[in-house]
Amino acid sequence: MQEENPLEFNNRIPLEELKTSVEAIKGELAKVIIGQEEFIKLLIVGLLTDGHVLIEGVPGIAKTITSKLFAKSIHTGFSRIQFTPDLMPSDVLGTSVLKTDNSDFEFKKGPIFSNIVLIDEINRAPAKTQAALFEVMEEKQITMDGVEYKMPPPFMVIATQNPIDQEGTYALPEAQLDRFLFKLKIDYPNLEEEVRILKSHHLRKSKSAMDEVKAVMDIETLLKFRDQIHDIVVEDKIFDYVAEIVLQTRSHPHLILGGSPRASLSILKAAKAFAAIQGRDFVTPEDVKSSLKPVLNHRIILSPEKEMEGTTPEQVIDLIQNTIEIPR
């Protein structure tokens, strides 16, 4: 009689299909995108948790093409909006147009009405255009002329931005940044990845990168996966761990602004998704740790002294998590 392995566990939630679908999305994007595995994984977590993602990096490192290919791997509607200094809120949300036949106004929906919306260079547009996204990102609806227009699920904003020290950029206000589940900072590829990029481009010849990727998940399946993630088990010690970390950000001497309760909720949602994509129906401290930097790095603000010293938000997050006992 074979002995049972004490390290094995049986999931109470069937997560095999979710895990397989996540690997299928990664496989489709790997046909074109070299490296960026962590970036792609965090995009998937954002999608599964009904969150929005902000991507920061210098031009030319595949922020936009990765986002477009990611959207193509999901069988949903897709829209792209290029933000510019002269872009108006009505160019994003839509506008009421006078109908000549009956003199009534008809609302013409803007490009924001889609499932996955890519906003390119979000910090190139002025504050009034950025502010037009507040309601739709938080409440999944737009109010125009007193009428509410609901966004069809799923609704996800993927926004790219250039580093704020570049010319012609408008920094996003804290309230806008807080609407994003994650802020992902993308860096240059290393030497090996750069060589693979060159070889891949050479072998593709005239083929379009967009033609390489096909949809491997539909809306119905995605919504089912989201329901499963809601049911992931979270023990009391994990709630305490998340709350303690966020509480520390509010009183840390290196920070003038800490995480809000929305930050705590975002860490919890992301941790549950990290557990699910690994095939587990319970959250571990490692899932929480994986969520901390992408969730918190845009929600905390360094003190002027630490900013002048060159300290980064990620370094402060490391300091905080290292001072808190990991639950066992």
N, C-alpha and C positions, 0 to 999 in steps of 0.2 A: 504494500500500500504506500503510495507516494505521499510524503509529508508536504503540508502546505507551507508556502513561503510566507513568513511573518511580515515581510516588507510589501507584499502585494495588498492592494485594496480594491474594493468594488465600488465603482461610482454609483451614486443614487440618481444621477442625471446622465442620460445617454449623450455623451459628448464626442463620440467617434466621428459622426458626420461633420460636426463643426470643425474638428481638428483636421479632417481630410480636406475640407473646403478651404481652410486657411492655407494649407500646404499647396493646394491647387493655385490659389491666387499668387503665392510667392513664386511658384514654378512658372506661371505665365509672365510675370514681370522679369524674372531672371533670364528670359529669352532675349531681353534688350538691355536691362539695367545691370550694370556691373557694380558689385559691392552694394552699399546702401541697405544691407539686410536689416539693420536696426530701424532705419527710417521707414522701410516698408512694413515692418512688424508694427510700428507705432501707428501708421496709417490704418492698418487693419483693426487695431484695438480701438482707435477713434471711431471707426465705422460701426463696430460691434456695440459700442457704448453710447451711440447716438450723440457723439461729440463732434466739435469742430476743431480743425488743426491749423496752426499757423507755422509756416516754414520760413526760416531765415537763412540766408546765405548769399554769397556774392553771385553775380550773374555767371551763367555758363556751367553750372554744376548739376544740371538735370533736375532741378526742382519742379519745373513746369511739366516736362515730358514724363517724369515719374508719376506726377499727380494725374495727368491725362490717361496714362496707361492703366493706372490703378482704377480710375473711374470706368475705363473700358472693360476691365475684368469683371465688373458687376453689371448685370443686365438691368440697368436703370437709365433714366434720363440724365443728360449731362449738358452743362452750360459753362461757357468761359466768358469772364468779363475782364477786360484790360482796364485797370484803373489809371487815370491820367489826371494832371492838375486841373483840367477844365471839365471833368466829368461831373454831372449833376445827379442828385438823388433820383430824379425821374428817369434818368438813363439806366438806373439799376432796378428800381422798383416797378416802374411803369407809370403811365399817365392817363388822365381822362381826356377823351377826344370827342369833340362835338360831331354828332351824326347829322348830316345835312338833310336826310329824308324825314326825320321827325323832331329835329332840334333837341334831342336828348344827348346826354353825355354817356359815353361807353368807356369802361376802363380797359385799356390795353396793357396786358401784363408784360413786365420787363423780364430780362434774362435771369433774374433771381428765382423765377418760378421754374424750378427743375428739382431733380433729386440730389445729384452731386454737383455743386457749383464751385468752379475754380476761379478764384479772384487773383489775378496776376498783379503783383506789385501794389498791394493794398495801401502801402504807405506813400504812394505817389499822389493820391487824391487828398483834397483838403478835408478839414474836420467835418464839415456839414455832410459830405458824401459818406465818410466813414460812419457817421452817426446814423445814417439811414439804415444801417445793418443791425442796430441795437435790438429792435423788436423782433425782427425775423429770426435772428440767431437764438434769442432766448425763448421766445414764445411760439416759434414756428408759424407765424402768421404776419400779415401786413394789413394795417388799417389805412384805408384810402377813402377820403370823403365820407367818413363815418361808417364805412362798410369793412367788415373783417374778411380777409381772404386767407384761408388756411393753406399751408404748404402740404403737398402730398408726401406721405412717408415713403422711404426715408428722406430726410433732408440733412445734408452735410455740406458745410463750407470748408473748402481747403484754400487757404490764402497763402500766397508767397509774399515776402517782403525783402527788400535790400537792407543791409545794415544801416542803422539810423545815422551813422556819421557820413553817409554818402550824400552827394549834392542832390537837391530836389526831393528830399523825403520829408514827410510829416509824421512825427512819432504818434503812434496810436495811444489814446488815453487809457488810464488804468481800467476804467469801466469797460472799454472795448476789449482790451486784452483778456479781461476776466471771463469773457464769453467763450474763449477758446479753451478746450480741454487741455491741449498740449501746445507747447511751442517747441519746435524741433530746430536745432541749429545744425546745419549741414556744412561740412568742411570739404576741402579738396580731397580727391582720391590719392592714395599712396602710389608709389612707383609701379608696383605690380598691377594694381587696378588700372592705372593710366595706360599701361601696355595692353592690357586686355581690352580696354575701350577702343584703342586704335585698331587692334586686330579685328574686333567685332564689327566696327564700322567698315573696315576694308572688305571683309567677307560678305557683308550685307549688300554691297554694291549699290544699286539704285532702289532697292526695296525700302519702303517706308516702315519706320519703326512701329507705327500704329497698326500696320497689317499683320504684325507678328503675334499680337495678343488677342485672345478671344475671351468672351464672357464665360465665367465658370460658376457664377452664383446669381440667383434671381431674387427679386424682392421678397417673395413669400418665404424663401429659405432664410434670408437675412433676418426678417422679422421673427421667425421661429428661433433663430440663434440668440437674438436679443432677449427673448423671453426666458430662454434657458440660463443666460448669464444672470438675470435677475434672481434666479433660484440658487445660485452658488452659495455655499455655506460659509458664513463668517462668524468666528467665535468672538466672545466678549473681549478676549485679550487683544485681538486684532483691532477692534473698535478703539480700545484704550491706546494702542500703539499709534494709530493714525492721529487721534485727537492730541496726544502728547507732542507729536512732531509738529503739527500745525500750531499748537499753542506756543511752542518754543520760538517759532518764527516771529510771533507778535511781541516778544520781549527780548529778543536777541540784540546785544549791543551793536552788532555790525549792520543792523537793518533799521530803516525808518518806516517800513511798511511790511507787515507779515501777511500770511495767508488768511483768507476769509473762510466762513463755513462752506462756501461753494468750493474752495480748494480741498477741504476735507472730503466732501462728497465726490469730487473728481478723482481723488486718490483712491477712494474705496471702489468706485465704478471701474477704474482702470485696473486695479488689482484683481477684481473679479474676472475681468476679461483676460488678463494675463494667465490666471489659473485655468480658465476654460480652454484657451488655445493650446495649453500643454496637456489637456485631457484630464484635468483635475476638477472635482466639484467642490473644492474648499480652498480658501485663501491662506497662503503662508506669508510670513514676514518678508520673504524674498520677493513675492509679488508686489508687496507694498513698496519695497526698496526700488523695484523696477519702475514704479510710477512716480517717484518723488521728483526727480529732476525735470522731466518733461511737463509735469503738472505745475510745479512751483517756480521754475526759473523766470517766468514772466509775471508772476504774481507778487514777488517780493522785490523790495527796492533797497539797494545798498545805501548806507550812510555816505555822505560826501567824502569823508576821510578815507573810507575803505575803497570807494570808487577811484579816488586819486591814486591810491596805492596799487591799483590794478587787480584788486580782489574781484572774483566773479561770483554770481549767484550760486553757481554749482559748487564752488568751494565752501560757501556758507552752509549749503544744504548738507554737504558731507560732514561738516563740523557738528551740525545739529544731530544728524542721525547717529553719529559716533558717540554722542553723550547719552543716548537713550538706550536703556536695556532692551535687547531683542527678546520678545516673548517666546517661551519654550512650550 
